[in-house]
Amino acid sequence: MAKQTARRRTPPKRTLIGPLAMLAGGMGVGLLLWHFLMLEPPAPGWRGERLSQEDRAALDRLLK
């Protein structure tokens, strides 16, 4: 009878599964974002930023 009234000393399994699921989900999203940002080649028509001559001169003056 004492065993039935004794408190359980180990936490329930759901207290471990929830944080692990959130951690795994965060890792999955992080890996997908990293793959999208780092490994995918740029689109064929993408050339990057183009500056006009005036903007390039202003940038050079600012950086010097």
N, C-alpha and C positions, 0 to 999 in steps of 0.2 A: 504494500500500500504506500510505502514511503516513496517508491519510484514514480508513482503516478502524480504525486504532489510536488515532487522536486522540480526546480526550474531547469530548463535546458540551458547548458552553458555555451553551446555553439550557436552562432547566428544562423538565421534561416538562409537557405540557398539563394533566395531572390535578392538578398543584400549583396551578394557577390556577382550574380549574373548581370544585374542592371548596369553597374559601372563598367564591367568588362565589355558589355555590348556597346555602351557609349564610346569606350576607348577604341574598340575595333571599328565602329562607324566613323569616328574622327580620323583614324588612320587611313581608312579607305577613301574618304573625301580628300584628305591631304595628298594622298598618292595620285588621285585623279587630277587634282588641281596642279600638282607638280608636273605631271605628265603633259597636261595641256599647255602649261606655260614654258616648260623647258625642252621637251622632246619633239613637239610638233614643229615641222618646218613652216616658215611663213607662207602665206598665200602667194600664188604665182604673180599676181599683179601688184603686190605690196612693195613699195620702194623705200619706205621710211619717210621721215619728215624732210620736207624741202623748204629751205629758207630763202627769202629774197636777198638781194645784195645788201639792201639797207638793214635788214634784220641781222644778217651775218656780220656787217660792220658794227652794229650796235652790240652784238654779243661779244665780238672781239674786244671792243672798248671796255665792256663790263668785266671781262675775264682778265684783262691786263692790269 
